Amino acid sequence: MSGEWLLRCDGGARGNPGPAALGFVLLDPAGRVAEERGRYIGPATNNVAEYRALIAGLEAAGRAGADPLLVCMDSELVVRQMTGEYRVKNAGLKPLHAEARRALAKLGRVRFSSIRREANAHADRLVNEALDAFLGSESPR
């Protein structure tokens, strides 16, 4: 298959830190959904959730043999750290950045793009559905 695969990733926390989830959607070159996932990840910051979404998405891309791959995220921080434009200064993000780099190393050609939040609606919806499902399942005893 020729053409570019597309990975849209998003992470979010309700509160910072607070209950957090990841979401990603991987599209094949024809624009079909190859894999999508939303998953609650526990208490985390927004940036941790963004990295977790990226790692999960890169792992899915690896399973699918996605090459070349365009990764789109609305987290400018994560995109710029992954491209080397920003250094990773936060101690809590360093291991996640290293894990993302390891996942990236298993792929072929990958480029990153920082996009507006509105352009990431599908991944954002997966995050919110995972959070709603988890928070809705919590019942006072």
N, C-alpha and C positions, 0 to 999 in steps of 0.2 A: 504494500500500500504506500503510495506517495502522498506528500502533503504534510502539513503541520498538525500535530496534536495540540489540544488546548487544555490546560489545567487551571481551573479557577478555585482558589482556596480562600477560606475565611475562618476566623476564630473570633469568639466574643465571650465576654464575661458580664454578668449582671452584678455590677459592683466591681471595683478594681482594687484588690481581688474580690472575687465572688464566684458563684456557680458559673462554670464555663463549659463551652462546647466547641467542637470543630466541625467544619463542613468543607467538602470539596466535590467538584464535579469534573470528571475527565471526559473530554469529547474527542472522538476519533477525527481524522482529517475530513470525513464527510459530514461532520457536525452531529453525529449520533452519540448519545451518552454511552460510554464504555463502562463507567462505574461512577457511582455517586454515593456519598455517605455523610451522615450527620451523626455525631456521637458526643454524649456527655463525657467530660473528662475530669470532673471534680472541681474543687476550688482552685482558681488560677487567676492570673492577670490577663488582660487583653493580649499583651505581647506573647505570653506563654501560649495562649490559645491559638494565636496566629501561627507560631512556629509548629505547634502540634498538627495543625491543619496542613501546613506545607509538608511536613514529614509524611503524614498519612497519604497525601496526594502524590508525592514523589514515589512512595512505595507502590501505590496503585499503578502509576505510570511505568514503573519498572516491570511489574507483572504483565502489563499489556504490551511491552516492547515499544513504548511511545518514543519515536525518534523521527524527525526532530520534534521538540516540545517547547511550547510557549507557556510560561507560568504567569498568570495574572492574579495580582493580589491588590487589595485596597490598603494594605499596610505598607506605607512608604518606608518605614523603618526596616522591616524585614527584607523588602526588596533591595534596599540600598546596602544592607548588611550582607546579603547573599551575593551581590555583585561586587562587593569589596569597596564600594564608595564610602561606606561608614564602617568604623571599627565597632566590634561588639564590646562594650564597656561593662554592661550589667552582668554581674557574676552569675545570676540565675539564668540568663539567656545563653551564656557561653556553651554549656553542654548541649543545649537544643540546637544551637547554630552548628556545632560540630556534628551532631547526628544528622542534620539536614545536609551538610556537606558530604557526609558519607553516603547518604541516599542519592545525592546528586552525582557522585562519582561513579555510580553503577549505571548511569544513563548515558545516552549519546549526546547529541547536540541539544542544549537547553539554553533558552534565553528568558529573561524576566522582564515583566512590564508592570509598572505601578498604574493602577486604574482607579477611577472614581468609584465610590461606594455604590452608586446607582447601577454601574455596569457589572456589579458582582452580586446581583439580586438572587440568583439561583443558589449560590453557596451560602449567602447570608440567610436565606430561607431555611436551609438545612440546619444551620446553627440554631436558629430560633425554634425550629420544630424539636430539636433534641433538648434544648433547654426547657421548652414548654412541657414536653413529655416527662422530663425528670422532675421539674418543679411541681407539676400537676400530680405526680405520683406520691409526693410527700404529703402525708396526712397527719395532722396532730393526733396524738394518742392520749 
